[in-house]
Amino acid sequence: MLLGKAPFQRLVREVCSNMHNDLKFQSTGMLALQEAAEAFLVGVLEDTNMCAALAGRITVTVQDMRLARRIRGGRA
């Protein structure tokens, strides 16, 4: 895992508390959610880096991130 378990759990619980107050999570469910979130982030960052490289730059920009997300089918 790239992110610590405790900070990730706090973030998930905080976001979910805005929708429902009494949600509970199994440890395996939280682990699966963290793995999926990290895999998504790593993929987007890899694509962002590729966009910068194709533009002949080493430094990634916000525009690279927007392009990567747009290519992936997400909202820019």
C-alpha positions in Angstrom: 0.0 0.0 0.0 1.1 3.5 -0.8 -1.1 5.3 1.7 -1.3 4.5 5.4 -4.3 2.5 6.5 -5.4 4.9 9.3 -5.4 8.1 7.2 -7.2 6.4 4.4 -9.8 5.0 6.8 -10.4 8.4 8.3 -10.9 10.0 4.9 -13.4 7.3 3.8 -15.3 7.6 7.1 -15.4 11.4 6.8 -16.7 11.3 3.3 -19.2 8.6 4.1 -20.4 10.4 7.2 -21.6 13.2 5.0 -24.1 10.8 3.4 -24.9 8.4 6.3 -24.0 8.6 9.9 -24.2 4.9 10.9 -22.1 3.2 8.2 -19.8 0.4 9.3 -17.0 -1.2 7.2 -15.5 -4.6 7.3 -11.7 -4.6 7.3 -11.6 -6.6 4.0 -14.0 -4.1 2.4 -11.8 -1.2 3.5 -8.7 -3.0 2.2 -10.4 -3.6 -1.2 -11.5 0.0 -1.4 -8.0 1.2 -0.6 -6.4 -1.1 -3.2 -8.9 0.0 -5.9 -8.4 3.7 -5.0 -4.6 3.4 -5.1 -4.7 1.4 -8.4 -6.8 4.2 -10.0 -4.6 7.0 -8.7 -1.4 5.2 -9.9 -3.0 4.6 -13.3 -4.0 8.3 -13.7 -0.6 9.5 -12.6 1.1 7.1 -15.1 -1.0 8.4 -17.9 -0.4 12.0 -16.8 3.4 11.3 -16.9 3.0 9.8 -20.3 1.2 13.0 -21.5 4.0 15.1 -20.3 6.6 12.9 -21.9 4.8 13.0 -25.2 4.8 16.8 -25.0 8.6 16.7 -24.5 8.5 17.8 -20.9 9.7 16.2 -17.7 7.4 18.2 -15.4 3.7 17.3 -15.4 1.1 20.0 -15.5 -2.6 20.4 -14.7 -3.3 20.2 -18.4 -1.5 16.8 -18.5 -3.8 15.5 -15.7 -6.9 16.8 -17.5 -5.9 15.2 -20.8 -5.1 11.9 -19.0 -8.5 11.9 -17.3 -10.3 12.9 -20.5 -8.6 10.1 -22.5 -9.6 7.6 -19.7 -13.3 8.8 -20.1 -13.5 10.8 -16.8 -14.5 14.4 -16.4 -11.7 16.9 -17.2 
